[in-house]
Amino acid sequence: MDRVNVGVDVNRVVSIELIPSIFRIIVLAVIFMSTIGSAVADTEKKQYPALPFSSDFGGSFKLTDHTGQIVTDRDFLGQYVILYFGYTQCADVCPMVLFSIGQALKKIEPVAGNITPLFVNLDPDRSSLIVMKQYVHNFHPRFIGLTGSEREISRAAGAYGIRYRYVKDDNGMTRMEHSGKIFFIGPNGEVLTYFPHEASVDWIATVMESYVRSSLEQ
């Protein structure tokens, strides 16, 4: 299992009004790290192949989007989807992943218009729909945040092989461990490929653009 460990104080309350400034700081830090990573990648002239397809990933789901509307996997048929599971109070990995996805989409405009970015919040009890909407829109204006009941989230996560749980450290702090794969899904709803959570902007952009342009040329 690809596990991403992030610490979070279960008693911490974050004001909605503070969210934009908090994420400006996070995003600025991620931009700096991403710029360094992209420079290294360009220097080494890496090739970014798609990871092998696995039928173990993918399936149906029924969740609630950040506007309060019930959506299912069938609502996204006919379009490409890039999907990540995480949670809004993640301190580092989740915002880095969402930033990379957002920047990758911006890098391949207008091809990116064929791709819908989705974020499934694994911890809905500590973030409202408003918070989730503000969170995802800090990374890309077309990001859609999804949530649901414990059972609905568990089913969606299980369909994609995502494992998650809460654990407490020696200081009484609660952290979430969860799988960190980023899924790229085709117009027919099947997972085409996936990326590790540390995938660079260039890697994500290159692979997504290749798939979309190939289908447009057919």
Beta strands, then each sheet from edge to edge (+ up, - down):
strand 1: 3-8
strand 2: 62-65
strand 3: 70-72
strand 4: 80-86
strand 5: 115-121
strand 6: 144-147
strand 7: 164-168
strand 8: 174-179
strand 9: 182-185
strand 10: 191-195
sheet 1: 1+ 8- 7+
sheet 2: 3+ 2- 6+ 5+ 4+ 9- 10+
end
